[in-house]
Amino acid sequence: MPAVKAQNTIYQRKHLEFYDDKTVHYGFFFGLPNTRFQVKHSDQYNTQDSVRSMHSPNSMGFRMGFLMNVYLSPRLDFRFSPLTLSIYSRPVDLTYTNGTEQRLTRESTWVEFPFMLKYKSERRGNTRMYAVAGFRAGLEANVRRKQNINRGVGQLATRSADFSVEYGVGLERFFEYFKFTPELHFSHGIANLIQPTNSVANRGISRLTSHTVTIYLMFE
């Protein structure tokens, strides 16, 4: 009689097995944005004698908010954040022809509203990959527009509204009582944020847009 060999199988418990049966899910997130301005020089920058170079280095910020995820199909979701607060500190470094350097920092708090479509892979066990794409609208919460416009030489004045396209990838990990998601986002500003003034910095810039790379930790 032939010997019968038992095969060992590893059983993995499927957490939140009926998660997708619910149409709407809510959660919250924390984010670490690495952000900067994209600077396009004006014609006056090429003719003025005082400034030799002007650029915006990367700087870290902080972001937190709530999210709502709406199930559309087995492969597609709609995601929206009814409240996102972001704190940015974007600098612009100027080097003058006499060798001196100056850093102008635009510190601001923004209320933002991202709208995303989420394309999901098939769930395997307790893991699922996905990609997102959409846009983000934002309004500066601590704006002092008149004060910014009237500032003198050496100050950077920006507009109080921004609009950007955004895309990213994420990994959903299902646990017994919640879903944890690390996510990587790339955001490219479309709106011109420069506010025309008589300052040296603002005269030298024709277009100023935001560029941000963000790492998210999401909980649903």
C-alpha positions as CSV (number, residue, x, y, z in Angstrom):
1,M,0.0,0.0,0.0
2,P,1.6,3.4,-1.0
3,A,2.6,5.7,1.8
4,V,0.5,8.7,2.2
5,K,2.5,11.9,2.9
6,A,0.7,14.8,4.6
7,Q,1.4,18.2,3.2
8,N,1.7,21.1,5.6
9,T,-0.4,24.1,4.6
10,I,-0.1,27.6,6.1
11,Y,-3.4,29.2,6.8
12,Q,-3.6,33.0,6.8
13,R,-6.6,34.6,8.4
14,K,-8.3,37.2,6.2
15,H,-9.0,40.3,8.3
16,L,-12.0,42.5,7.5
17,E,-13.1,40.0,4.9
18,F,-16.2,41.9,4.0
19,Y,-14.6,45.3,4.0
20,D,-15.6,46.1,0.4
21,D,-19.3,45.3,1.1
22,K,-19.6,48.7,2.7
23,T,-19.9,51.6,0.3
24,V,-18.4,54.4,2.4
25,H,-15.4,54.2,4.8
26,Y,-13.9,57.0,6.9
27,G,-10.5,57.5,8.3
28,F,-7.7,59.9,9.1
29,F,-4.1,60.4,8.0
30,F,-0.8,62.1,8.8
31,G,1.6,63.3,6.1
32,L,5.2,64.5,5.7
33,P,5.4,66.8,2.6
34,N,8.8,67.6,1.1
35,T,8.0,70.8,-0.7
36,R,9.5,73.7,-2.7
37,F,8.7,76.4,-5.2
38,Q,9.4,76.1,-8.9
39,V,10.9,79.5,-9.9
40,K,10.7,80.9,-13.4
41,H,12.7,84.1,-13.8
42,S,11.2,87.2,-15.4
43,D,12.8,89.5,-17.9
44,Q,13.6,92.0,-15.1
45,Y,15.7,89.3,-13.4
46,N,18.0,89.2,-16.5
47,T,18.5,92.9,-16.5
48,Q,18.8,93.8,-12.8
49,D,22.3,94.1,-11.4
50,S,21.7,93.2,-7.8
51,V,20.7,89.5,-7.9
52,R,23.0,86.9,-9.3
53,S,21.0,83.7,-8.5
54,M,17.6,82.8,-7.1
55,H,16.3,79.3,-6.3
56,S,14.0,77.4,-3.9
57,P,15.4,74.4,-1.9
58,N,13.3,71.6,-0.5
59,S,11.9,71.9,3.0
60,M,9.8,69.6,5.2
61,G,6.2,70.4,6.3
62,F,3.4,68.6,8.1
63,R,-0.1,67.6,7.0
64,M,-3.1,65.9,8.7
65,G,-6.7,65.4,8.0
66,F,-9.8,63.2,7.6
67,L,-10.7,61.2,4.5
68,M,-13.8,59.6,3.0
69,N,-13.5,56.6,0.6
70,V,-16.5,55.7,-1.6
71,Y,-16.7,52.3,-3.3
72,L,-17.5,52.5,-7.0
73,S,-16.5,49.1,-8.4
74,P,-14.2,46.2,-7.5
75,R,-11.4,48.1,-9.1
76,L,-12.3,51.8,-8.6
77,D,-12.9,54.0,-5.6
78,F,-13.5,57.8,-5.2
79,R,-11.6,59.4,-2.3
80,F,-12.1,62.9,-0.8
81,S,-10.8,64.7,2.2
82,P,-13.4,67.1,3.7
83,L,-10.7,68.7,5.9
84,T,-6.9,68.7,5.3
85,L,-4.6,71.1,7.2
86,S,-1.1,71.6,5.8
87,I,1.8,73.6,7.3
88,Y,4.5,74.7,4.8
89,S,7.7,76.6,5.1
90,R,8.9,77.2,1.5
91,P,12.2,79.2,1.2
92,V,13.7,81.1,-1.7
93,D,17.4,81.7,-1.6
94,L,18.9,84.8,-3.2
95,T,22.6,85.4,-3.9
96,Y,23.5,89.0,-4.7
97,T,26.4,90.2,-7.0
98,N,28.3,91.5,-4.0
99,G,28.4,87.9,-2.5
100,T,25.8,88.3,0.2
101,E,23.0,85.7,0.5
102,Q,19.5,86.1,1.7
103,R,16.8,83.5,2.5
104,L,13.1,84.5,2.1
105,T,10.8,82.0,3.8
106,R,7.1,81.8,3.1
107,E,5.5,80.1,6.2
108,S,1.9,79.4,5.8
109,T,-1.0,77.2,6.9
110,W,-3.3,75.8,4.2
111,V,-6.8,74.3,4.1
112,E,-6.8,71.8,1.2
113,F,-9.3,69.7,-0.6
114,P,-8.0,66.7,-2.5
115,F,-10.2,64.8,-4.9
116,M,-8.9,61.4,-6.1
117,L,-9.8,58.4,-8.1
118,K,-8.3,55.2,-6.8
119,Y,-7.5,52.1,-9.0
120,K,-7.1,49.0,-6.9
121,S,-5.5,45.6,-7.6
122,E,-7.1,42.3,-6.6
123,R,-6.8,41.8,-2.9
124,R,-4.4,38.9,-1.9
125,G,-4.8,37.8,1.6
126,N,-4.5,41.0,3.7
127,T,-2.7,43.1,1.2
128,R,-3.7,45.1,-1.8
129,M,-1.8,47.6,-4.0
130,Y,-3.4,50.7,-5.7
131,A,-2.7,53.9,-7.6
132,V,-4.5,57.3,-7.2
133,A,-4.7,60.4,-9.4
134,G,-6.7,63.6,-9.2
135,F,-6.3,67.2,-8.1
136,R,-5.9,69.3,-5.0
137,A,-7.3,72.8,-4.3
138,G,-6.0,74.9,-1.4
139,L,-6.7,78.1,0.4
140,E,-4.2,79.8,2.7
141,A,-5.7,80.1,6.2
142,N,-3.4,82.7,7.8
143,V,-3.1,85.1,4.9
144,R,-2.4,88.8,5.4
145,R,-2.7,89.9,1.8
146,K,-2.5,93.7,2.3
147,Q,0.4,93.4,4.5
148,N,2.3,91.2,2.0
149,I,1.6,93.5,-0.9
150,N,2.9,96.5,0.9
151,R,6.1,95.0,2.2
152,G,9.3,96.5,0.9
153,V,12.4,95.3,-0.7
154,G,13.6,91.8,0.2
155,Q,10.1,90.3,0.9
156,L,8.3,87.5,-0.9
157,A,4.6,87.9,-1.4
158,T,2.5,85.0,-2.7
159,R,-1.2,84.4,-3.6
160,S,-3.6,82.7,-1.2
161,A,-5.0,80.1,-3.5
162,D,-3.4,77.1,-5.1
163,F,-4.4,74.3,-7.5
164,S,-2.4,71.2,-8.4
165,V,-2.5,67.9,-10.1
166,E,-1.6,64.9,-7.9
167,Y,-0.9,61.2,-8.3
168,G,0.6,58.4,-6.2
169,V,0.8,54.8,-5.2
170,G,-0.1,53.0,-1.9
171,L,-0.2,49.6,-0.2
172,E,-3.3,48.6,1.9
173,R,-2.6,46.3,4.8
174,F,-5.7,44.8,6.5
175,F,-5.6,44.1,10.3
176,E,-8.2,42.7,12.6
177,Y,-9.9,46.0,13.5
178,F,-8.5,48.6,11.0
179,K,-6.8,49.1,7.7
180,F,-3.3,50.7,7.6
181,T,-2.0,52.3,4.4
182,P,1.4,53.9,3.6
183,E,1.2,56.0,0.5
184,L,3.5,58.1,-1.7
185,H,2.2,61.2,-3.5
186,F,3.6,63.6,-6.1
187,S,1.9,67.0,-6.5
188,H,2.6,69.6,-9.2
189,G,1.1,73.1,-8.9
190,I,-0.6,74.7,-11.8
191,A,-1.6,78.1,-10.4
192,N,0.9,81.0,-10.5
193,L,1.5,81.9,-6.8
194,I,3.6,85.0,-7.3
195,Q,2.0,88.3,-6.1
196,P,3.3,91.3,-8.1
197,T,5.1,93.8,-5.8
198,N,8.0,96.2,-6.1
199,S,10.4,94.0,-4.1
200,V,13.6,92.7,-5.7
201,A,12.5,89.1,-5.3
202,N,9.0,89.5,-6.7
203,R,10.2,91.6,-9.7
204,G,12.7,88.8,-10.6
205,I,10.0,86.1,-10.7
206,S,7.4,85.7,-13.5
207,R,6.0,82.4,-12.4
208,L,6.0,80.6,-9.0
209,T,4.4,77.1,-8.6
210,S,4.4,74.5,-5.8
211,H,5.9,71.1,-6.1
212,T,5.5,68.5,-3.3
213,V,6.4,64.9,-2.5
214,T,4.4,63.5,0.4
215,I,4.6,60.3,2.5
216,Y,1.3,59.4,4.1
217,L,0.3,57.1,6.9
218,M,-3.5,56.4,6.7
219,F,-5.9,54.6,9.0
220,E,-9.4,53.5,8.1
